[in-house]
């Protein structure tokens, strides 16, 4: 019996956790020192509680925007690249493939990344699908027509339907 080329739920989960840890570093290194500096400066101004609260909300908004853009570019750029995988996926020895088993373009990778938001809003049910479907596909894989496979899988013909 041939080993399935599809990456399982836990391998995908571990890769995603690694990627999220890596992605949190730039936003933290940029926004946190600036936030602390601005709040420190506001602490010197008398009766600045409302201004400090507004500043905190503004920095958190910037932090979230930076994180969302970083998330999109990181996943889309890496998964559409020659290795077809983010750093987390590479560590877990998996990659993203298109319907033909080959590399996907930046547009499809972007769509796949944006489709992950649907899984967030459905209380992660879209992610859990990867543990229950035969081809180990999550909701965003169905939407973007992609597959997550082991790195030793070579394109050439159809992916097995199991």
N, C-alpha and C positions, 0 to 999 in steps of 0.2 A: 504494500500500500504506500502510495506516494505521500510525502509530508505536505500539508497545506501551505501555500505561499502566503496566506493572510496572517497579519499580525493580530495577536489576541488582545483582549481588553486590558489586562494588567500591564502588558508591555507598552501599550499605547498610553495608559495612565501614567506610568513611570516617566515616559518620554515627555509628556505634557507637564508634569510636575517639575522636571529638570528645566524645561524651557521657561516656565513661569518664574522660577527662581532667578534664572539668568536675566529675564526681562525686567525684573523688579530693580535690578541694580542701577541702570542708567537713570531712571526716573527718580530714584531715591538720591543718587549722587548729585543730581541737578537741582531738584526741588527742595529737599530737606534743608540744606544749608541756607538757601535763599529764604525759606520760610522762617527759619530760626533767626536769621539776621533781621528780617522785617519785623518780626514780633519783638525782638530785642530792642529795636529802634523805637517801636511804638510804646514799649514799656517806659521809655523816658518821657513820653508826652503825658501830661496830666489829663485825667478823665478820658482816656482813649479806649475804653472797653469796647464800645460799639465799633470803633475803627479797627481794633484788633480782631474782632469777630468777623468783620467784613474782609479783612486781609486774609484771615485763615480760610474763609470760604473761597476767596479768589485763588489762593495757592492750591487748595485741594482741587478746585476745578481745573487749573492748569495741569496739575499732577495727573488727573484722570485723562485729560486730552492727550498729554504726552504719552501716557501709558497705552491708550487706545491706538494712536498712530504707530507707536513702536511695535505693538502687538501685530497690527496689520502688516507693516513692512517686514518685520522679522519673519513671520510665517510665510507670507506670499513670496518674498525674495528667496528664502532658503528652499522652500518646497518646489519652486519652479526652477531652481538652479540645477547645475549639473549633477549634484549628489542627491537631489530630490528629497532632501531631509533637513530638518532643523538639527541643532547640536544634540538636543535630547533624543531625537529619533536616531541619529547616528550612534549615540552611545548605546541605544537599545537595539541597534542593527535592524532598523526598519526604514522604509521610505514611502513616499506618496507616488502613486502611479495613476495614469489616465485609463480610460476604458480599454485601450489597446495594450496596456501594461507598460507603456512608455512614459516619458517625461511630460509633465503638464506645463502650460504657459503661465505667465504672470497673471493674466486675467482670470483664468480658472482657479489659480491658487488664491487670488484675492476674493473671488466669490466663495470659495471654500472657507476662507477665514471669516468673512462676514456672516456666512451661514451658521457658524458656531454660536453666534449671538442668539439664534433661535433656540439652541439647546440650553443656553443659560436661562432664557425666559421660560422654558418648559421644565424648570427645576431639574436640569441635567438629564432628563429622560432621553434626549437626543444623543448624549454621550453614552448612556447605558445601553443603547441599541447595539453598540459594538460588541457587547458581551453576549448578545442574544441572537444576532443574525448569523446566517450560515457563512457569509463572506466577511464577517467581523466588521461590518460597515456601520458607522454612526450616521445620524441624520444629515450632517453636513457633507458626508461622502455621497449620500444619495442625491442631494441637491446639486452638488458639483460634479457628479458622475466620476468619482475618484475611488481609489482603493488604497489601503495601507498594507504593504507587503514586506516580507523579509528582504534584506538587501541582497541576498543570494538569488532572488528571483530575477530572471532575465526575460525581457519582453521578446515576444515572438509568437504571435497567435493570440488566441483568446485566453483570458484568465479562466481558470476552472470555476464552474458554477456550484460545485459540490452538490 
